[in-house]
Amino acid sequence: MFDDHHSPLPERLSDQGLLPGRGDFPAEGRLAVRDPATGGLVAQVAISDANGARAAVNAAQTAFPAWAAMLPQHRADILHRWHALIVGAKEDLARIMVAEQGKPISEARGEIDYAASFVQFYAEEALRPNIEGVTSHLPDAEMELWREPVGVAALVTPWNFPCAMITRKAAAALGAGCTVVIHPSAETPLSALALAVLAQRAGFPSGVVNTVIGDAATIVGEWTADARVRALSFTGSTEVGRLLYRQSADTVKRLVMELGGHAPFIVFPSADLDRAVAEAVKAKFATSGQDCLGANRFYIHRDVYDDFCTRFTAAVERLTLAPGMQDADLGPLVHDRQVAKQVAHVQDAVAHGARILTGGEVAADLGPLFFKPTVLADVTDEAAIMREETFGPVAALSPFDTEEEVVARANASEYGLIAYVHSQDPRRIYRVSRALQYGMVAVNRTKVTGAPIPFGGMKQSGLGREGARQGLEAFTEIKYVCRDWA
């Protein structure tokens, strides 16, 4: 299955059992997984068709009653074992991720820590959905609210965080008592399959965790049409989210969707400029810019605009670009469509009057998927990059004059996932944080995510929340019981 001449991945792993085997469901062919840094073959993975998708739901539906009835403490024990196995396999999982996704190895290790944190959090949260009493408004009646698992949950995950997006969804659903069918991106199936191996070793009963690789339209289409699948959790583009929303209407599924982002990064005159620059680099170039939380539009107050442009450009020019195992600041983009989008956005911005301060082109000496970290200045609102998610290492800078202006420009988007604000004026911070139409606001910092917080957006950036107590509740129904003992 593996071609060692093309890929050194097998010999770089201490646990060969994490690499994919035959697969559990009917297969119709193989998927070639390639290293985005070199184009070399990493693996040939067996893929399933519609029959495999249905078989996974059959298995999950069969396993659901016993899993839902299991004591929460026992479900938590299995989740804790899964967490320990993920932590123990951290280096192997990170190396698999670098081979198929391309991100720098230090970022991959960080993602494994992040992924494991959700499993640990929901192992503990699984113990907490208690029965809630209600003060009766009827004579001689007792009332209770029960939280019960919805049933089979379909989880559809992207390639940019191939481990964390699985555990954030799966641990919550499993903790709630649901069984799951998982469809990872075709670009990154190896991470998903490795997590599935560890889940099996952790002791999840047969049929509780099911991973299906194959054509997304075929696999997910089967699940959206299947009334036995009671919940669908999806992370990906707004365009695909709209499609899945329509497809799920006939079966009235519970939907959790984390869709596109187009984050504004706003710097006011009172901001600590050194800190704002450092945080701007993090907000834009983590995961080589391939992050729904990535800052896309940089609105800098005119009083500090030139200074910020100079400092930010200097910081970006210090960033390094190399294959993931060399642990540079940025790695390759995941496929040629990502590169084409960066090129198109740069060219369009320049056509609308923007200036390239650094970058703006493919790093051809490294390979066709390496795009130089780029800074564009004087980008007008008419440019495509100010309206569309770039999902790559291109930062678009634009000056503003007033608070009212920048809030209006920031909110003039169908997206509403996260916004970044830099200021040292507490009244302005409060006003702007309240006025921004975003599900999350980061003030004077970039990192805000984690297992204990409800992650999600407004408008067309999604439905519902992942993480925190709300992430588990998304996979439950409330049953109201009214009793009369007479």
N, C-alpha and C positions, 0 to 999 in steps of 0.2 A: 504493500500500500504506500510506503514512503520511499522516496527516491533520495538516498543519502548523497548521491552525486550532486543534486541540485540544492539540498537543504541540510544543514548540520543540526537541525532541531532535535532529532532523536538523541544524538550523542550529548546534547547539552542538558538533557533532563535526567534527574536522578530517579524518577519514577516513570518508567516506560508505560505503565498501566494507565496513565492519564491520556495517552494518545488514543484516537478513536479506533474502535474495532468494527465488527460487522454491523452493529446497530440493532435496535430492538424491533423495528417496524419494517414492513415490506419496502424493498428498495427498487428504484427504477433506473438507477445509474449512479454516476459519481460526480462530485463537485471538486474541481481543482482549486485548492487554496494556495495563493501566491504571496510571497513576501513583497510588500510595496516598496521596500528599499532597493531590492535587486531584481524583482520580477521572477525570481526562482521559485520552483515548485516546493511548497512546504508539505502538502498532504493531498491525498485523494480521499474524499469523504463520501460514504454512501448516502444517497439522498432518497427521500420517500416521495410518493405521489399522493393523490387524494385517498387512496386506500390506506396509506400509512397515517394520514391525518385522522381518518375515521377510527382506525385501530387505537390510536392514542386516546381519543375521547372514550372509546369503549372501555379501555383499561382504567382511565380516570373515573368514569362513572361507576364501574364495578367496585373500585377501591373506596369511593367516597363515603358510603354509610359507616364503614368501620373506622375510617380515619376521623370523621366528624364526631363519632361516638367515643373515641379514645379520650381518656382523661387529659386535660390540658397539660398536666405535669409531664405526662409521657410524651406528648408532642414536643414539649419544651426540651426534654432530655435529648430527643433526636436532633432537634435544631442546634442544641449546644454541641453535640458531637460533630455535626456538619461544620459549625464554626471552627472547632478545634482542627478539623482536617484541612479546611481552607487555609488557616493560619500556618499549619505545618507544611503545606504545599506551596507557600507563598512564592518562593523563588522559581519553581517550575511553572506555576501559573503565570507569573510575570514574563517569563521567557516565551511561553506559548503566545501570550498577547503581543509581545514585540514582533514575533515572527509573522503573525497574520494581520496585525493592525498597524504596526510601525512606530508606535509612540516610544519615546525614550524609556529606557529600562527603569530609571528612578520613578518616572510617572506611573509606569506599569505596576511597580511594587506598591506605590501609594494607592493605586486603584484596588489592589487586592486587600489592603488594610481597610479601605472604604467599603468594599464589598462584604468583607467579613463582619464589619460593624453592624450591618443591617440584620444579619443572621443572629448575632448575639442580642441585639435590641429586641427583635421579635420573639426570640426564645423566652425572654422575660415578659414581653407584652402579652404573650399568649395566655398568661395566667390571669389577666386582668379584666376581660370582658364579663363582668359579673352581672347577675340578674339585678335589675333595678326596680325598686318598689315605687308605686304611684299612689298618692293620697286619693282615696276613693271619693267620687262624687255621687255614688249610688249607694243606697242603704243595703247593708248585709253583703257587700261585694268586696272582694280582694283583687287587687290589680298588680300585675307584674309586666315588665318589659324584658324579653329575652333576646340576646344577640345570638344569631345562629348563622353558620357559614352558608353562603349562597349556593355552593355546589362546585361544579367544575369551572375553573378559571383558566382562560387562555391568556398567555403572556407573550407579547411580541416585542422584541428588543432590538436595539440598533447596534451599529458597529463601533461607535466612538468610545463607549464604555461597556465592553462586551461581557464583563463579569459583574460590575456593580449594578447595572440595570436589570440583570437577572435576579440577583439576590434581593434588591430593594422590593421587587414585585413578589418573587416567590416566597421569601421568608414571611412577608405579611400575609399572603394568601394561605400558606401552610399553617402559620400560627393561628389563623382564624378557624382552621378546620377544613379548608378547601383542598381539593386535589388540583393539580396543575398540568396543563399542556403548554410547552414552551417552544416558540419558534424564534431562533436567533437569526441575525442577519447572515446572508450568504457570504459576506466578506470575512466574518469572524465566527465560524462554527466550532472551531477547536476549543476555544475558551468555554463555550456552553457545554460541550461534550465532556470536558474535564470536570466541570462543576457537577455534571450528572453522575460521573464516576464516583466522585466524593460523596454525593448524596446517597448513592447506593451503599457505599461503605458505612455511612453514618447510620443506616438501618431504617430508612424510609421503606414502608411496606411496598410490595410490588404494585404498580399502577398509580402511586401517589404523585410521583414526579416523572414526567414524560417529556422527552426532548425530541423534536422532529425537525430534521433538516430537509430543505427542498425549496421549490419555487414558492415565493411568498404569496402570490395571487392564488395559487392552487391550495396551499396548506391553510392559509388564514381564511380564504374564501369558504372552505369547508367548515371552519369553526364558526364564522359569523352566521352561516346558514343553519347551524345545528342548534336546535332548541335546548339540548342538554348542556351546552356551554352557557352558563348563566352570567358570567362576567368576562369582560375583555379589557385588559390593561395594555396600552400601547405607548411606546416612546418612539417618536420619529417626526417626520415632516408634517406640517399642517395640511398639505395637500393630501397625503395618504390618510391622515386622521379624518379628514372630511369623508373620504371614500369609505373607511371602516365604520364611521358614524352612520352613513346611509345603509351600508350592508347589514348593520346590526339592528336596524329599526324593526324589521319584521319579527324578530324574536325578542325584542324589547330587553336587551341585555343591560346589565350594570356596566357602565363605561368609566374607565379612568384613563385619561389621555394627557401625556406630557408632550406637547407639540413644539413647533418652532419658536425660536427666540430672536430678538433683534435689539439687543440691549443698548440703551443709551448710557453713556459715561459722562457725567456732568461735573465740571470743575468751576467753582465759584472763586472770586478774587481772594477770599479769606483762607482758602485751602492751603495746607502745608504742601507746597509744590513738589518737594522732593518725594514725599510720601505718595502724592497723587500720581507722579510719574511711575514710581515703583509698582504701585497697585495697578496702574493702567497696563503695564507690561504683562503682569500676571493675568489680568482680566481678558486680554486679547490673545496671548500667545500660548497659554496652556493647551495641551493636546494639539499643538500646532494650529490652534485656532478652530479646531473641529469640535466645538463645544456649544451646546444650546445656550449656555450661560455666558458665552464669549461676548465681550463688548464689541459692538459693531459700529456705532455712531458716537464719536467723541465730540461733545459740545464744550468748548473752552471759552470762558469769558474773555472778551476782547482785551481787557486790562492785562491779562497774563498769557494771552494766546501765543505771542511770538516766543516768549520765554519757555512755555510748555512745549511748543513745537521743537525748539532747539534741544531741550533736555530729553524729551521723549525719543527723538530721532537718534540721539547719541546712545541712549540706552538700548534701543532696538538694534543698532549697528553692532553692539557688543554681543548680541545673541549668536549662538552657534547652531549650525545645521549639519546633521549627519545621520547615518543609520542608527536605529534605536539602541542597539547593543553598545554603541560608542558613547551613549548617554550625553548627547548634546542637549541644548535647550529645546530644539525642535527636530522632529523627524520628517519623514515623507508624508504626503497626503495619501489617503487610502486608495484612490483610484483616479483615472485620468479625467473623469467628470468634475472632480473637485478642482483639479488644476485648471480646467477650461473655465470654470466659474470665476476663479481668481483673475485670470487673464481678461475675461470679459468685463469684470467690474472695474479693473484698473483702467482699461482702455476707455470705457464709458465715462468714468469720472474725469479723466484727462480731457476727453472731448467736451465735457461740460465745464472746463476751466480749472480743474484741480492740478496741483503740482505734485510730482513724485519726489519726496524727500529722501527716500532710500528704498531699495528693493524694486519691486514691480515686475519681476521676471522669474522664469524658471532657472534654478541653479543647475545648468546643463552638465556641469562637470561631475555632479553627484548622481544624477539620474533624472528621468522624465517626471517623476512625482515629487521632486523637491522644489518647493516654491520659496523664494527668498522672503523673509519677514519684511513687510512693506508698510510705509507710512505715506499717506496722501494728505496734503494740506489744501485748505480753501475748497473743500468739497461742498457743492451746492445741494440743496434739497431735491433738485431735479435728477441728480445722479441715481442710477439703479442701486448702488450700494447703500444709499440712505433709505431705500424702501424695501430692499430684499436682504434676507439673511445670507451673508457671505460664506460662513462656515469654513473659514480659512484664515491665513496669517496676513490679512490686509486691514489696516486701521485707517479709518476715514475721519479726519479732523476738520472741524468747522467752528468759526467764532460765533458768539452770541452776545447780546447787549443787556437784556433784562431777564429777570426771573420768570415773568409771565411768558415771554417769548420762548424761553428754552423749555418750559413745562409743556407749552402747546406743541412745540416741535417734537419733543420726546413722546408725547401721547398720540401724535398723528401717525399711528401705525395699527395694523390689525393685530400685532403681537403685543403681549403683555406679560412676559415671564419674569424678568429681573431688570432692575435699573440700579446704576451705581451713582452715588452722589458724594462729592468731596467739598466740604465746607467746615469752618470752625464757628459758624454763627448758629447757636442752638435754635433760635426762632426760625431761621431760614431752613434748617434741617427738618424741623417739624412741618413747616408749611409745605415744603417740596415733597417730603415723604408721603404726606397725606394726599397731595394733588396728583402724584404720579399714578397712572393706571396700570400698575404692575403687581403681580402676586407676591413678589419679594423685592425688598429695597436694601441694598448694601451701602452703609454710610461709612466713609473713610476706611474701607477695607474691601477685599475681594471675596475671600472664602467665607461663605455663610452656610453651606450645606452640611448635612450630617444626618445620622439616623434619627435623632430626636426631634427634627424640625419638619413641618409640613411643606413639602416641596411641590410647587405648582404655579400656574399662571392664570391670568385673566384673558378675556377676549378670546382670540383664536390661538392662544398659546396653550390651551388645554382645558380639561375638565377634572375636577376632583384634586386630591392631594396624595402624594406618596411620602413615606416616612412618617414618624410620629404615631400617635394613637390613631390619627385620621387614616393613615395608610392601612392599618389593619381593619378599621371599621368599614372601609370601602369594599371589603370582601364579606360583609355580613348583612343580614337582614334583621330588622327589628320585628319580633313577634310579640303582640300584645295579648296577654291572657287575663281574662276577667272571670273570677271564680265565685260561686255561691255554694257554701257548704251545706245548705239546707236540702 
